[in-house]
Amino acid sequence: MKILIEREPLMASIQNVMKAISSKPTIPILSGIKLEANQQEVTLTGSNSDITIESIIPSEEDGVVNIHEIVPGSVVIQAKFLPEIIRKLPENQVELSVDDDMNVLIKSGHAEFKLNGQDTEEYPQLPVLQTDNSFHLQIDLLKMLIRQTNFAVSVSETRPILTGVHLKLENEQLELVATDSHRLASRKINMTDTDGLTFNNVVIPGKSLSELNKILDDTQEPIQISVTDNQILFRTKHLYFLSRLLDGNYPETSRLIPNQSKTVVNVNSKDLIESIDRASLLAKDNRNNIVKLVTQGQNILQITSHSPEIGYVEETLETNAIEGEELKISFNAKYMIDALKAIGTDQVSINFTGAMRPFIMQPDEDDEPILQLITPVRTY
Amino acid sequence: MDNKLIFLVDMQSFYASVEKSANPKLQDHPVVVAGDPERRSGIILAACPIAKQYDVETAEALWQAQQKCPDLIIVRPRMKLYIELSYQITQILERFTDQVEVFSVDEQFLDLTGTERLFGDRYTVAHNIQDEIQEELGVYARVGIGPNKVLAKIACDAFAKKNEQGIFELTHHHMKDTMWKLPVGKMFGVGSRMEKHFSRMGIQTIGDLANYPVQYLKKRWGINGEVLSNIANGIDYSPVSTQTHNGQKAVGHHMTLPRDYETLEDIKIVLLELSEEVAKRARAKNYRGHTLSLGLRGANVNDPTGFHRQIKLTSPTNYGMDLFHAALQLLNKHWDGLPVRSVGVTLSQLQSADVYQLSLFNPSVEKDQLSKAMDDIRKKFGQTAIVRASSLQEAGQVFDRAQKIGGHYK
């Protein structure tokens, strides 16, 4: 095998597949990157027990030549040193060749690296996904869906199913839900041309989604998503991202969302984020990061926090409107800030049903069906 | 900082002395306090000075002691009584200063700095303390005196226990002629393993350790190396703290089983009991914990097996069932299936129970109410008034343990 390749696309592909390479792999060979070259393209593969990433470098695309010379072949190269080696090569072109004994020679300018490669025979056969359950999304939209829900997954292994984002497609509507049992993020979008495809209880590990989000560029190109019972595949022109799904039944979350409210607050998100952020400066020291919110009259919110050993902070915030009963409620400031950032609109409306009940936040204009729910902190 | 007047007051053969003063007939006989020989707790907890003349040692098996001294009188421990007496000793000591730290059931630290004008010089005070404890409780106390806690402790352990008056003072001045001559194993903080390490480094006495370059000790043992070097040099800045039991880090409960448990079913029963016990104690102290750890020791003492693992809970809790489910998860994951000798459950990362994050799936308010109802029933009708049904099985230990403290009868 021999390729003469531009350094930049190679570097980008290596970085993509590195996301799937674990420093402590279950099978030793999975600490390597698999390189395969055929006449048209070079494919890089990285894999761990949860995800597999393939990144494809076409020899030529849109008139730009990536690969100048290809002699087909394949090899597995230790991933630990490869990114740094390629990054620091002196020239913009890299010559990578492999002899029959799997010795890898990387040449660029006057620099030469000789690395010990491994035979791809040793590399496990990666699962081939066979399904007709596919649909398309725009990449930037997918990235937004991930950003708006994935932060709410659980980091605790006590209930593994909650470490994933639940995906459901029904009646041409795609719904993503994530919850760590203290807060919940839900986002729905309407789909067209799904060909009547429906699925439920597809739970993608939160880690997989955050890696996927890092790899994908914010473009309007389409991404194909295919679902089976235990795997999900995201596929763009040059990327193939396969993730294991979580086992088990995702809890029914729709019943957790209160459908009536006693107090409704309408407020500018940015102002609220900033004042909660200030109040939480003193709250960060205690474990629950507690901020207290009290309604005052028709349009004032009082936001306070105190730590016995440190001090007290108080601030008032003018809202657009407060309707309904008076309210005193305490909650985790971080949950609130995460949720407000995920909603991302100028104005939000917050619906409370008492100090001990979960409250929901939604954009003021209802054109984007996004919902953030937070359970309060109980104080005696 | 380092020039205070600290006493360590230590009770001679505490449990045995208490029993002897409670029963004058025992006065001139060799007496030991020991657990039930039928059970694993059948070891010597305390031996009186007469028994010690026969070479009876604390922590050896009862049968071994009986071989050494056939006339041995064996008394069952009464843990509740000892704890009460320990508290009475604290009250006696508090006549001299309010700075009393309960270090263990039979050892207490006193900070007497600045009391010379009130009660006379240090030796007079030490004698008075001995007399008052002897007179009121019939227990002989030894007093170690030092400018800090560590020297007071070593003064007591290494010298006061051995001399006539039962009083010894260790100062920075004559530390070199006395403490430094002692083998390093006698020092507070050096166990048998550490002693072995030191001996390999050519450190035999406390003086050797004191003069050993601290940077090498620090390199090998980190902070602990420096601390040990400081102790050998008689340096200790830790204050006498009256609040030993406040600011707790964890609530745990451990039990050595009456026999080796071999089945998952049996282990589950004690696991639930331990979880309930830990939860109950966390509630009594108004804590919730966020991390649960499970420790398990295998039955074969010669080939130690077992594990100690922890898991982060979904949310801070003091509800017994939550602890049990987490502990069971750990058990299923890490238990090798070999017979089990002892089990321990600990709840850590404690925080106040008053403030907690509500959960979407966990009906935490209901759990609190249930816990409170159980606590109230126990308070009114006794610890075994309400127990889990599984505890009625043979492997259950609640009824037995309800009569005990620290694994011995009250």
Interface residues (C-beta under 8 A of the other chain):
Chain A: S154 S156 E157 T158 R159 T179 D180 S181 H182 L184 P251 L256 N286 R287 N288 I290 S330 N332 M356 P358 L373 T375 P376 V377 R378 T379 Y380
Chain B: H290 I311 K312 L313 T314 S315 P316 A326 Q329 Q351 D354 V355 Y356 Q357 L358 S359 L360 F361 N362 S364 V365
